[in-house]
Amino acid sequence: MIITLLVCFGLIGTYLLVAPKRYTGTAVLMIDSRKMQGLQTQSQPGTDNPIDSAMVDSQVEVLKSETIASAVIRDLRLLDSPEFMSAGGGVLAGLSQLFADLFPEQKPSDLELMRNAIWQIQNGLTIKRVGLSYVIEIAYQSTSPDLAARIANAIAENYITDSLESKYQASRRAAVWLQDRLKELRAQASAAERSVADYKAKNNIVDAGGRLLTEQQLAEINSGLTEARSKRAEAEAKLQRITAILNADESDSKVILNDLATVNDSMANPVINKLRQTYLDYAARAADWANRYGQTHLAVVNLRNQMREIRHSILDELRRTAEAYKSDLEIAKTREEAGQKSLNDTIAVSNDTSQAQIVLRDLESNAQSARALSDNFLQLYMVSVQQQSFPITEARVITQASELSSPKTSPKTILVLLAGIVGGGMIASLVAISLEMLDRVFRTVQQVERLLQTNCLASIPAIELPAEARPKGSLRFVTRWRLSSKKEGRGGSPMQRFDLPVEPKLPGTGEIEPKSPEERSLKSNDSVGRYSINAPFSRFAESLRSIKLATDLSNFGTPRKVVGITSALPNEGKSTVSEALAQTTAQSGLRTLLVDGDLRNPSLTHRLAGSANAGLIEVVFGKADLKDVLWIDPQTNLHFLPCVATSRFSNSSDLLASPQMEKFFQHLREQYDRVILDLSPLAPVIDVRATGSLADSYILVIEWANSKIDVIERVLKETPLVSERMLGATLNKVNLAAMSRYDSNSGGYYRNQYYKRYGYVD
């Protein structure tokens, strides 16, 4: 991530150094809707309305137009400027110049130069509206602060000039058209007025205060007729309502009283009101007494009889009111008929005058319209003449751009640095995430336990010791041994021939000469396998004791004396772990045997017993006794059974699965408390699959930060025998300081700050 950030900072620094510096000149323009009333007598219709937002946005687009850009180029003679003679700025200019040098062409025409200059003007121009106001900001970027200011001011001035010119041309064209149209309208107005005067004289039409005499009489009669009709309708409605109440069922007192309440005049009658109130009181008392004494009680019956009499009285009073309504209705009808007769007579008298008046009104309307239109066009013509003499515009410059007020705007160092920091951080994070996703190796204990579904027995730290030189000798292949048995091997096939390399035989004998006990002594050295003995308080030794404790605790239920040590790939340290575990187990007092079971590459034998001439294969074939080929460590009493194979043979798995090998390991279980079996790796060869009858449990050695997760998962899936009997896995060659960066819990248990409390310090 740091490298990625440094690269990003380097690119940013390079860009800041080579990027051309650009300056921005800014002019501020305002669209003012207020008119200069002192310079003109009248405003053009519609110009007093406030300027809307769409109009201001339209002016922004006008400022960006090619017309304004062309005017600026001509006023400032920008075609002679070196900045506008190239095809562009920056990288584009360099590429264009490069192609021009490689492929020379004809000199560009004036039109092409103008188009290029317009493109550069529009490319460097930024015009924006300030908020929702009528203020427009004009900004132009250039490599020269003076040129940037001059172009910004020129754009504002040319916009104002273009606005004035457009208004002058519009006013001139309007004045010419209005002058011609005004002549026609005046002639039409004069002709219409003459027609009105001639028509009045012909039909003897006289006005009285602007109205005809017959019109005044007709209006008065019509008003009286309307009033009579209204009174007649009102009297008729009252009579119909009273009649409806009288026609109701006389026995239904509730309906009569409710309808009675809706008649205003009846409610205003004091007699009816008093009778109605008395009736309501009797009704309340009758209902109360009926609840107390029953419906047939004499008092209840008397009250109901009295209520019946009251209803008759109310109906009689309503009949008298209905007769009064009938009289009022007859009077209203008589008045309406008289008014209607008078109206008809007046209409008949003024019919001829009305017909002439209709025509007269049309003539007067035409004359008034023609005169109003003529006056309106005359006003517009006067305004147009004034606009031609002194056109005005709503735009004005409120801030001029200057060289001193043209700051450097590109490149923006702080913004570029911030963008570089943020972008570099994001890129660095993406790089780290990508590397993390691609880092498919084991780095923490949690990874091992989660992905392999097994216990991680220990994290064995890497030991920095010089590599020991392997013993060298002259080896040759002299014999071929063949096992003959009636039983089949574990793999289901008869035993085949084995290529067995041995040391040269002694002269005159047919057996291998055994070495003396002194020669078969494991000498104390500074190898990694003996580091747990040489440094018993180290974190390395503590890790091996953790593995040894796991093997001890796994013995409950069934004895697990033979522990197979394997790995997925070569060079992961399985042989070193086997030796160190065997030394640790032997030092605890258990009878321990270390067996080199890697028949194809017995690296443990080369390192511990390089001069051995017989071992596991010879004992299994009966060519040597076990006691004659064992190597013993005098310090820890560890027994080591080497495997002498001076060349690799193809059927090693058959030998490991043979009955003789199984019988031999049964014998070892009786002789020793713990047998550590160093096996071949899982991925390259299949030998470990043939050790099902030999090993009771397996320990998988994983090289920290090197063993691929996919490889180990695949080999364990292909070797169910190891998966089912796996005692656990161990991380080997661990860099504890680096491991703590991935998981503080995994690398912190064996740190010196914890050890020194007990006096144990590396």
C-alpha positions in Angstrom: 0.0 0.0 0.0 2.9 2.4 0.8 4.4 1.7 -2.6 1.1 2.3 -4.4 0.7 5.6 -2.5 4.3 6.6 -3.4 3.7 5.9 -7.1 0.5 8.0 -7.0 2.3 10.8 -5.3 5.0 10.6 -7.9 2.5 10.8 -10.7 0.8 13.8 -9.0 4.1 15.5 -8.5 5.0 15.0 -12.2 1.6 16.3 -13.3 2.0 19.4 -11.1 5.4 20.1 -12.6 4.6 19.6 -16.2 1.0 20.8 -16.3 0.7 24.3 -17.9 -0.4 27.0 -15.5 -3.8 28.6 -16.4 -5.3 31.8 -15.1 -9.0 32.7 -14.9 -10.3 36.2 -15.7 -13.8 36.8 -14.3 -16.3 39.5 -15.3 -19.8 39.8 -13.7 -22.8 40.8 -15.7 -26.3 41.7 -14.4 -29.6 41.4 -16.2 -31.4 44.5 -14.8 -35.2 44.6 -15.4 -35.6 48.2 -14.4 -36.0 50.7 -17.2 -34.3 54.0 -17.8 -37.6 55.9 -17.6 -35.9 59.3 -18.0 -34.6 58.4 -21.4 -38.0 57.5 -23.0 -41.5 58.7 -22.6 -43.2 55.3 -22.9 -42.2 51.7 -22.3 -42.8 49.2 -25.0 -45.8 47.0 -24.1 -44.7 43.9 -22.2 -41.2 45.2 -21.2 -42.3 46.1 -17.6 -42.8 42.5 -16.7 -40.1 41.0 -14.4 -37.5 38.9 -16.1 -38.2 35.2 -15.5 -35.6 32.5 -14.8 -35.9 30.9 -18.3 -35.0 34.3 -19.8 -31.8 34.5 -17.7 -30.9 31.0 -18.7 -31.4 31.8 -22.3 -29.0 34.8 -22.0 -26.4 32.4 -20.6 -26.7 30.4 -23.8 -26.4 33.5 -25.9 -23.1 34.4 -24.1 -21.8 30.9 -25.2 -22.8 31.4 -28.8 -20.5 31.5 -31.7 -21.7 35.0 -32.6 -20.2 36.4 -29.4 -17.1 34.3 -29.8 -16.5 35.5 -33.3 -17.0 39.2 -32.3 -14.4 38.7 -29.5 -11.9 37.1 -31.8 -12.2 40.0 -34.3 -12.1 42.8 -31.6 -9.0 41.4 -29.8 -7.3 40.1 -33.0 -6.9 36.6 -31.4 -6.0 34.9 -34.6 -2.6 36.6 -34.3 -2.1 35.3 -30.8 0.2 32.3 -30.5 -2.2 30.6 -28.1 -4.9 30.6 -30.8 -2.7 29.6 -33.7 -2.3 26.0 -32.4 -4.9 23.3 -32.5 -5.4 23.4 -28.7 -3.6 23.4 -25.5 -1.6 20.9 -23.5 -1.5 17.3 -24.7 -3.7 18.0 -27.7 -1.4 20.8 -28.9 1.6 18.5 -28.6 0.0 15.7 -30.5 -1.3 18.0 -33.2 2.2 19.6 -33.6 3.7 16.1 -33.7 1.4 14.9 -36.5 1.9 18.2 -38.3 5.7 17.6 -38.3 5.3 14.0 -39.4 2.6 14.6 -42.0 3.0 18.2 -43.3 -0.2 19.6 -44.8 -1.3 22.8 -46.4 -1.6 26.0 -44.4 -5.1 26.1 -42.8 -7.6 28.5 -44.3 -9.0 31.5 -42.5 -12.2 29.7 -41.9 -10.4 26.8 -40.3 -8.4 29.2 -38.1 -11.6 30.9 -37.1 -13.4 27.6 -36.3 -10.4 26.6 -34.2 -10.3 29.9 -32.3 -14.1 29.7 -31.6 -13.6 26.2 -30.3 -10.8 27.3 -28.0 -12.9 30.3 -26.8 -15.9 28.0 -26.0 -13.6 25.4 -24.4 -12.0 27.8 -22.0 -15.2 29.7 -21.3 -17.3 29.1 -18.2 -20.6 31.0 -17.8 -22.9 30.3 -14.9 -25.8 32.0 -13.1 -25.1 33.0 -9.5 -27.8 31.2 -7.6 -31.3 32.3 -8.5 -30.3 35.9 -9.0 -30.1 37.9 -12.3 -26.3 38.0 -12.0 -24.2 36.0 -14.6 -20.5 35.2 -14.0 -18.3 35.1 -17.1 -15.0 33.2 -16.5 -12.3 32.5 -19.1 -9.2 30.4 -18.6 -5.9 31.2 -20.4 -2.2 30.7 -19.9 -1.9 34.5 -19.7 -3.7 36.4 -16.9 -3.9 39.6 -19.1 -5.5 37.7 -22.0 -7.9 35.9 -19.7 -9.1 39.2 -18.3 -9.4 40.9 -21.7 -11.4 38.0 -23.2 -13.8 37.9 -20.2 -14.4 41.7 -20.5 -14.7 41.4 -24.3 -17.4 38.7 -24.0 -19.5 40.9 -21.7 -19.1 44.0 -23.8 -19.9 42.2 -27.1 -22.9 40.7 -25.5 -24.2 44.1 -24.5 -23.4 45.4 -28.0 -25.1 42.5 -29.6 -28.2 43.0 -27.4 -28.4 46.7 -28.4 -27.9 45.9 -32.1 -30.6 43.3 -32.0 -33.0 45.7 -30.3 -32.2 48.5 -32.8 -32.8 46.2 -35.8 -36.1 45.0 -34.2 -37.3 48.6 -33.5 -36.4 49.7 -37.1 -38.3 46.9 -38.7 -41.2 47.4 -36.4 -41.3 51.2 -37.2 -41.4 50.6 -40.9 -44.2 48.1 -40.6 -46.2 50.2 -38.1 -46.0 53.3 -40.4 -47.5 51.5 -43.3 -50.1 49.8 -41.2 -51.0 53.1 -39.5 -52.1 54.7 -42.7 -54.5 51.9 -43.4 -56.0 52.0 -39.9 -56.6 55.8 -40.0 -58.5 55.5 -43.3 -60.6 52.7 -41.9 -61.5 54.6 -38.7 -62.5 57.7 -40.7 -64.8 55.7 -43.0 -66.5 53.9 -40.0 -67.2 57.2 -38.2 -68.8 58.7 -41.4 -71.0 55.6 -41.7 -72.4 56.1 -38.2 -73.2 59.8 -38.7 -75.0 59.1 -42.0 -77.1 56.2 -40.5 -78.3 58.4 -37.6 -79.4 61.1 -40.0 -81.2 58.7 -42.2 -83.2 56.9 -39.4 -83.9 60.0 -37.2 -82.2 58.5 -34.2 -82.0 61.0 -31.3 -79.9 60.3 -28.2 -81.0 61.4 -24.7 -78.0 61.3 -22.4 -76.4 58.7 -24.6 -79.6 56.5 -24.7 -82.7 56.5 -26.9 -86.1 57.5 -25.4 -87.7 54.1 -26.2 -84.9 52.3 -24.5 -85.4 54.2 -21.3 -89.2 53.4 -21.2 -88.5 49.8 -22.1 -86.0 49.5 -19.2 -88.5 50.9 -16.6 -91.4 48.6 -17.8 -89.1 45.6 -17.8 -88.0 46.3 -14.2 -91.6 46.5 -13.0 -92.6 43.3 -14.8 -89.7 41.5 -13.2 -90.8 42.6 -9.7 -94.4 41.5 -10.4 -93.3 38.1 -11.6 -91.2 37.7 -8.4 -94.1 38.5 -6.1 -96.4 36.2 -8.0 -94.0 33.3 -7.7 -93.5 33.9 -4.0 -97.3 34.0 -3.3 -97.8 30.8 -5.4 -95.1 29.0 -3.5 -96.6 29.9 -0.1 -100.1 28.8 -1.2 -98.7 25.4 -2.5 -97.0 24.8 0.8 -100.0 25.6 3.0 -102.2 23.5 0.7 -99.8 20.5 1.0 -100.0 20.8 4.8 -103.8 20.9 4.7 -104.0 17.9 2.4 -101.8 15.8 4.8 -103.4 13.1 6.9 -105.2 14.9 9.7 -104.5 12.1 12.2 -100.8 12.2 11.6 -100.0 15.0 14.1 -96.3 14.6 13.9 -96.2 15.3 10.1 -98.5 18.3 10.5 -96.4 19.8 13.2 -93.1 19.2 11.4 -94.4 20.7 8.2 -95.9 23.6 10.1 -92.5 24.5 11.5 -91.2 25.0 7.9 -93.8 27.7 7.1 -92.4 31.0 8.2 -95.7 32.9 8.2 -97.4 30.2 10.2 -94.7 30.3 12.8 -95.1 34.1 13.0 -98.8 33.7 13.8 -99.1 33.9 17.6 -102.3 31.8 17.6 -100.7 28.9 15.8 -97.5 29.2 17.9 -99.5 29.1 21.1 -101.6 26.1 20.0 -98.5 24.3 18.8 -96.7 24.9 22.1 -99.8 23.7 24.1 -100.0 20.6 21.8 -96.3 19.8 22.5 -96.8 20.1 26.3 -99.9 17.8 26.2 -97.9 15.3 24.0 -95.1 15.3 26.6 -97.5 14.8 29.5 -99.4 12.1 27.6 -96.2 10.2 26.9 -95.2 10.4 30.6 -98.5 9.3 31.9 -98.8 6.5 29.4 -95.4 5.2 30.7 -96.7 5.4 34.3 -100.3 4.4 34.1 -100.7 2.7 30.7 -102.2 3.7 27.4 -105.8 3.2 28.5 -105.7 5.4 31.5 -108.5 8.0 31.6 -106.1 10.9 32.0 -104.1 9.8 29.0 -107.2 9.4 26.9 -108.4 12.9 27.9 -105.0 14.4 27.0 -105.2 12.8 23.6 -108.7 14.2 23.0 -107.5 17.6 23.9 -104.5 17.2 21.5 -107.0 16.2 18.8 -109.0 19.4 19.4 -105.8 21.5 19.2 -104.9 19.9 15.9 -108.3 20.9 14.5 -107.8 24.4 15.7 -104.4 24.6 14.1 -105.8 23.4 10.8 -108.6 25.9 10.9 -106.1 28.7 11.4 -104.0 27.4 8.5 -107.1 27.4 6.2 -107.7 31.0 7.0 -104.0 31.7 6.2 -104.4 29.8 2.9 -107.3 32.0 1.9 -105.2 35.1 2.4 -102.4 33.5 0.3 -105.0 33.0 -2.5 -106.0 36.6 -2.5 -102.3 37.7 -2.6 -101.7 35.4 -5.6 -104.6 36.8 -7.6 -103.3 40.3 -7.0 -99.8 39.4 -8.1 -101.1 37.7 -11.3 -103.1 40.8 -12.2 -100.1 43.0 -11.8 -97.9 40.7 -13.9 -100.5 40.7 -16.7 -100.7 44.5 -16.7 -96.9 44.8 -16.8 -96.7 42.3 -19.6 -99.3 44.1 -21.7 -97.5 47.4 -21.2 -94.2 45.8 -22.2 -95.8 44.3 -25.4 -97.2 47.7 -26.4 -93.9 49.5 -25.8 -92.0 46.8 -27.8 -94.5 47.1 -30.7 -94.0 50.9 -30.7 -90.2 50.8 -30.6 -89.7 47.8 -32.8 -88.7 49.8 -35.8 -86.4 52.0 -33.8 -84.7 48.9 -32.2 -83.9 47.4 -35.6 -82.2 50.6 -36.6 -80.4 50.7 -33.3 -79.0 47.3 -33.8 -77.4 48.3 -37.0 -76.3 51.5 -35.5 -74.5 49.8 -32.7 -72.6 47.6 -35.1 -71.5 50.6 -37.0 -70.4 52.4 -33.8 -68.5 49.3 -32.6 -66.6 49.1 -35.8 -65.8 52.8 -35.7 -64.6 52.6 -32.1 -62.4 49.5 -32.8 -60.9 51.1 -35.8 -60.1 54.3 -33.9 -58.7 52.4 -30.9 -56.5 50.2 -33.1 -55.3 53.3 -35.0 -54.4 55.0 -31.7 -52.6 51.9 -30.4 -50.5 51.6 -33.5 -49.7 55.3 -33.3 -48.4 54.8 -29.8 -46.3 51.7 -30.9 -44.9 53.7 -33.8 -43.8 56.5 -31.5 -42.1 54.0 -29.1 -40.3 52.4 -32.0 -39.0 55.8 -33.2 -37.7 56.5 -29.7 -36.1 53.1 -29.5 -34.3 53.7 -32.8 -32.8 56.9 -31.5 -31.7 55.5 -28.2 -32.0 51.7 -27.7 -31.5 50.4 -24.2 -30.6 46.9 -22.8 -31.3 45.2 -19.5 -27.7 44.0 -19.2 -24.8 45.9 -17.6 -21.4 45.0 -16.4 -21.0 45.3 -12.6 -17.5 43.8 -12.3 -14.6 44.2 -14.8 -12.0 41.5 -15.0 -8.4 42.6 -14.5 -5.0 41.0 -14.7 -4.5 41.4 -10.9 -7.8 39.7 -10.2 -7.1 36.7 -12.4 -5.8 34.0 -10.1 -4.1 30.8 -11.1 -6.8 28.1 -11.3 -5.1 25.2 -13.0 -3.6 23.0 -11.8 -5.2 23.3 -8.4 -2.4 22.0 -6.2 -4.4 21.5 -3.0 -7.3 19.9 -4.8 -4.9 17.7 -6.9 -3.1 16.6 -3.7 -6.3 15.8 -1.9 -7.6 13.9 -4.9 -4.2 12.1 -5.1 -4.4 11.2 -1.4 -8.0 9.9 -1.6 -7.5 8.2 -5.0 -4.1 6.8 -3.9 -5.6 5.5 -0.7 -8.5 3.9 -2.7 -6.1 2.4 -5.2 -3.8 1.2 -2.4 -6.7 -0.4 -0.6 -7.9 -2.1 -3.8 -4.3 -3.4 -4.4 -4.2 -4.6 -0.8 -7.6 -6.3 -1.1 -6.6 -7.9 -4.4 -3.3 -9.2 -3.0 -5.2 -10.5 0.1 -7.7 -12.3 -2.2 -4.8 -13.7 -4.2 -2.9 -14.6 -1.1 -4.3 -18.2 -0.8 -1.9 -19.4 1.8 -2.2 -20.3 5.5 -1.1 -17.4 7.8 -3.2 -17.8 11.0 -4.3 -20.6 13.3 -7.9 -19.6 12.7 -7.5 -20.2 9.0 -6.2 -23.7 9.6 -9.0 -24.6 12.0 -11.8 -23.0 9.8 -10.7 -24.3 6.4 -9.4 -27.7 7.4 -11.9 -28.4 10.2 -9.2 -29.7 12.5 -7.2 -28.5 15.5 -4.0 -26.4 15.0 -1.7 -28.1 17.5 1.0 -25.4 17.5 2.7 -22.6 15.6 6.4 -23.5 15.3 8.6 -20.5 14.8 11.3 -20.4 12.2 14.8 -21.0 13.5 17.7 -19.2 11.8 20.5 -21.8 11.7 23.0 -22.5 9.0 22.0 -25.5 6.8 23.9 -28.6 7.4 25.6 -30.3 4.6 24.1 -33.6 3.6 26.5 -36.6 3.8 27.9 -37.6 0.4 29.1 -41.1 -0.6 29.5 -43.4 -3.5 26.3 -45.4 -4.0 25.5 -48.1 -6.4 22.5 -50.4 -7.1 23.4 -54.1 -6.7 20.4 -56.2 -6.0 16.7 -56.6 -6.6 14.7 -58.1 -3.7 11.3 -59.8 -4.2 8.7 -60.4 -1.6 6.6 -63.5 -1.9 3.4 -63.8 0.1 0.1 -65.5 -0.2 -1.6 -62.5 1.1 -2.4 -59.4 -0.9 -1.3 -56.0 0.0 -3.6 -53.3 1.4 -4.0 -52.0 -2.1 -5.5 -55.3 -3.3 -2.6 -56.3 -5.7 0.2 -59.0 -5.1 3.6 -57.7 -4.1 5.9 -56.9 -6.9 9.7 -56.5 -7.2 11.5 -53.8 -5.2 14.7 -52.0 -6.3 16.7 -52.0 -3.1 19.9 -50.0 -3.2 22.5 -51.1 -0.6 26.0 -50.4 0.3 28.7 -52.8 -1.1 28.9 -56.2 0.6 31.9 -57.2 2.6 34.2 -59.5 0.8 33.5 -63.2 1.4 30.1 -62.7 3.0 26.5 -62.6 1.7 25.1 -60.3 4.4 25.4 -56.6 5.2 28.0 -55.9 7.7 26.4 -54.2 10.8 27.9 -51.1 12.2 29.1 -51.0 15.8 27.0 -49.2 18.5 29.5 -46.4 18.6 29.1 -45.9 14.9 25.3 -45.9 15.2 25.2 -43.1 17.8 23.3 -39.9 17.0 25.8 -37.1 17.8 24.6 -33.9 19.4 24.6 -31.1 16.9 23.0 -27.7 16.3 20.5 -28.9 13.8 16.9 -27.5 13.9 15.6 -30.9 15.0 17.6 -30.8 18.2 16.8 -27.1 18.9 14.1 -28.1 21.3 16.7 -30.0 23.3 19.5 -27.3 23.0 17.0 -24.5 23.8 14.4 -26.0 26.1 12.9 -22.6 27.1 12.5 -21.3 23.6 9.2 -20.8 21.8 10.2 -23.5 19.4 10.5 -26.0 22.2 7.2 -24.9 23.7 5.5 -25.5 20.4 6.9 -29.1 20.2 5.8 -29.7 23.8 2.3 -28.6 22.7 2.3 -31.2 19.9 3.7 -33.9 22.3 0.9 -33.1 24.8 -1.7 -33.5 22.0 -0.3 -36.9 21.1 -0.4 -37.9 24.8 -4.0 -36.8 25.3 -5.1 -38.6 22.2 -4.4 -42.1 23.7 -7.7 -42.4 25.5 -10.1 -45.0 24.1 -7.7 -46.8 21.8 -3.9 -46.7 21.9 -2.3 -44.4 19.3 1.3 -45.2 19.6 2.3 -44.7 15.9 2.0 -41.0 14.8 2.5 -40.3 11.1 4.0 -36.9 10.2 3.3 -35.7 6.6 2.8 -32.6 4.6 1.1 -31.6 1.3 4.2 -30.7 -0.6 8.0 -31.3 -0.1 10.2 -28.9 1.8 7.5 -27.8 4.3 9.6 -29.1 7.3 7.9 -32.4 8.1 11.2 -34.3 8.6 12.4 -31.5 10.9 9.2 -31.6 12.9 9.4 -35.4 13.1 12.9 -35.3 14.5 12.1 -32.4 17.0 8.9 -34.1 18.2 10.7 -37.4 18.6 13.5 -35.7 20.6 10.9 -34.0 22.8 9.0 -37.2 23.4 12.1 -39.2 24.2 13.4 -36.5 26.6 10.1 -36.9 28.6 11.1 -40.5 29.4 8.9 -42.4 26.9 10.5 -45.1 24.8 10.5 -43.4 21.5 11.4 -44.6 18.0 11.8 -42.3 15.1 11.2 -44.1 11.7 12.2 -42.6 8.4 9.2 -43.8 6.3 9.8 -41.6 3.3 11.1 -44.4 1.1 11.4 -42.3 -2.0 13.4 -39.4 -0.5 14.7 -40.4 3.0 16.0 -36.9 3.8 15.9 -37.7 7.6 18.3 -40.5 7.1 20.7 -38.4 5.1 20.7 -35.8 7.8 20.9 -38.0 10.9 22.5 -41.2 9.7 24.3 -40.5 6.5 26.6 -43.4 6.9 23.9 -46.0 7.5 24.1 -49.1 5.3 20.9 -50.8 6.5 17.5 -49.7 7.8 13.8 -50.2 7.5 13.7 -52.0 4.2 16.4 -54.5 5.3 14.7 -55.3 8.6 11.3 -55.8 6.9 13.0 -58.2 4.4 14.7 -60.1 7.2 18.2 -59.2 5.9 19.1 -57.4 9.2 18.0 -57.3 12.8 16.3 -54.3 14.2 18.8 -53.9 17.0 21.7 -53.9 14.5 20.3 -51.0 12.5 19.0 -48.7 15.2 20.7 -45.4 15.8 20.5 -44.1 19.4 20.9 -40.6 20.8 22.9 -40.9 24.0 21.5 -37.7 25.4 17.7 -38.4 25.0 17.8 -42.2 24.4 15.9 -41.6 21.1 16.0 -44.6 18.8 16.1 -43.9 15.1 15.4 -46.4 12.3 16.8 -45.1 9.1 15.7 -45.9 5.6 18.7 -46.7 3.2 17.5 -46.1 -0.3 20.2 -44.9 -2.6 17.7 -44.7 -5.5 14.0 -44.2 -5.8 11.7 -47.2 -6.8 8.2 -47.0 -8.2 6.4 -49.6 -6.0 7.2 -48.1 -2.5 3.5 -47.9 -1.7 3.2 -51.7 -2.1 6.0 -52.2 0.4 4.3 -49.9 2.9 1.0 -51.8 2.5 2.6 -55.2 2.7 1.7 -57.7 5.5 5.4 -57.9 6.4 5.4 -54.1 7.1 2.2 -54.3 9.1 3.6 -57.2 11.2 6.8 -55.2 11.8 4.9 -52.2 13.1 2.9 -54.4 15.4 6.2 -55.5 16.8 7.2 -51.9 17.2 4.1 -51.1 19.1 5.0 -53.7 21.7 8.6 -52.5 22.0 8.0 -48.7 22.2 5.7 -46.2 23.9 5.7 -43.9 20.9 6.6 -44.3 17.3 7.1 -41.2 15.2 6.8 -42.1 11.5 8.2 -39.6 9.0 6.2 -40.0 5.8 6.4 -38.7 2.3 4.3 -35.7 1.2 0.7 -36.2 0.1 0.5 -34.4 -3.2 3.5 -35.8 -5.2 3.1 -39.5 -4.3 0.5 -41.9 -2.9 2.7 -43.6 -0.3 0.8 -42.1 2.6 -2.4 -43.8 1.4 -0.8 -47.2 2.0 0.0 -46.5 5.6 -3.5 -47.2 7.0 -2.3 -50.3 8.8 0.8 -48.6 10.1 -0.1 -45.2 11.6 -2.7 -44.7 14.3 -3.0 -41.0 13.7 -1.5 -38.3 11.5 -0.2 -34.8 11.9 -0.2 -32.5 8.9 2.7 -30.0 8.7 1.8 -26.7 6.9 4.5 -24.2 6.0 3.4 -20.8 7.1 2.8 -18.2 4.4 3.8 -20.7 1.7 1.5 -23.7 1.7 -1.4 -23.2 -0.7 -4.9 -23.5 0.7 -6.3 -25.0 -2.5 -3.5 -27.7 -2.6 -4.0 -28.8 1.0 -7.8 -28.9 0.7 -7.5 -31.0 -2.5 -5.0 -33.5 -1.1 -7.0 -34.0 2.1 -10.1 -34.6 0.0 -8.2 -37.1 -2.1 -6.8 -38.8 1.1 -9.7 -39.5 3.3 -7.6 -41.8 5.4 -5.5 -38.9 6.7 -8.6 -36.7 7.1 -10.3 -39.2 9.3 -7.3 -40.0 11.5 -5.8 -36.5 11.6 -4.8 -35.6 15.1 -4.3 -32.0 14.0 -2.2 -29.7 11.9 0.8 -27.5 12.8 2.1 -24.3 11.2 5.8 -24.5 10.6 8.4 -21.9 9.9 6.2 -19.2 11.4 7.4 -15.6 11.5 5.7 -14.7 14.8 6.2 -10.9 14.3 4.7 -11.0 10.8 2.0 -13.4 12.0 0.8 -10.9 14.6 -0.1 -8.5 11.9 -2.6 -10.9 10.5 -3.9 -12.1 13.8 -2.7 -10.7 17.1 -4.0 -13.7 19.0 -2.0 -16.2 16.9 1.4 -14.6 17.2 1.2 -13.2 20.7 1.1 -16.2 23.0 4.8 -16.9 22.8 6.1 -13.3 22.9 8.9 -12.4 25.3 6.7 -10.1 27.4 4.7 -13.2 28.5 7.8 -15.5 28.9 9.9 -13.1 30.9 7.5 -13.3 33.9 8.7 -16.8 34.3 12.3 -16.1 33.5 12.1 -17.6 30.0 13.5 -15.3 27.4 14.9 -16.3 24.0 
